[in-house]
């Protein structure tokens, strides 16, 4: 990612849109707003750490899939695939913008029970309805195409290798920030420490920065990642979003596979995939999965030894002899209510907008979410995908939006 130095002080005292958080979601919203010909306002992005060292964005495994159970989530990922593979066109055919592709090693869901096999079949029906290229595979079919798997306990698999796999998410993020700033979006290194409402409590009128400046604002977008609840509390309400720790290991194999490894979701919950031409990546979390402190990025080496590595070696016997070459812990912005995005305006504070709770789906959902937020603020409604089912109102009404395919 291109290093950037942001100023600390804002240039203005009033902004039409203030975005709190400048990582993948905040920068997507900033770029989509700034290039919308019907939006003529000014935008301020407040980011506490422009290195993004501890952001969920920088800890991502950067994959996308269409194998969801909810049709809207499928459509969101389909737009992500369209955007990534046509980014230069979306950015005005600027020849400096790189042409990207999706490395389509695919996703392979493995079911070891009849009940989970039925879920995958039900998901397949929805995915087919929206044009996804998913197919169900018997154990024999899996071994024919991927002979390295041990499928002794597997009932069936679900595979899609069309617009499913790895993409260069950090490159997209980098260009969103660059192009947004070229379009006049102002980024500063600072923190919002308080908010003030109007007399009726229906709008946020001002925010106060850590450096002391008081900024008047037309709209607020909460793009604070795992810290989203800290931003909402300044506005006087809570949010069911919390940091959950997720671990990643990159490893080499003494006996490499002879073909690409799909991103495999093992029945144990461990997932693993190809990582470039000669390395592999695995991810997982502890069975007990509480919210953690915002600064807790400590690795759990026992998790690797006691759980992750044994699962790898069991599912792919060639992974009995492997060597970890890199590892890290990152945070999901985990929506404890229903694991889906939280969007739209607050039900009472109508200029406070959510862009939160993506629960590990954020990078692949960022193009559609940024576009949708731009439309909602500019037009008061969605012009492309109707993202209303993700609105905060469902939290208030206690009506969860169920997504069965959560990793």
Secondary structure, DSSP 4 states (H G I P E B T S, - for coil): ------BSS-S-SEEEEEEE--SHHHHHHHHHHHT-TT----EEEEES-TT-TTSTTTT---EE----SSHHHHHHHHHHHHHHHTHHHHTTT-TTSPP---B---EEEEE-SHHHHHHHHHHHHHHHHTT---EEEEHHHHHHH-TT---TT-SEEEEE-SS-EE--HHHHHHHHHHHHHHTT-EEEE--EEEEEE-TTSSSEEEEEETTS-EEEEEEEEE--GGGHHHHHHHTT---SEEEEEEEEEEEEESS--SS---EEE-TTS-EEEEETTTEEEEEE--SS--B--TT-----HHHIIIIIHHHHHHH-GGGGSEEEEEEEEEEEEEETTTSS-EEEE-SSSTTEEEEE--TT-HHHHHHHHHHHHHHHHHHSS-SSS--GGGBTHHHHHT-----S---
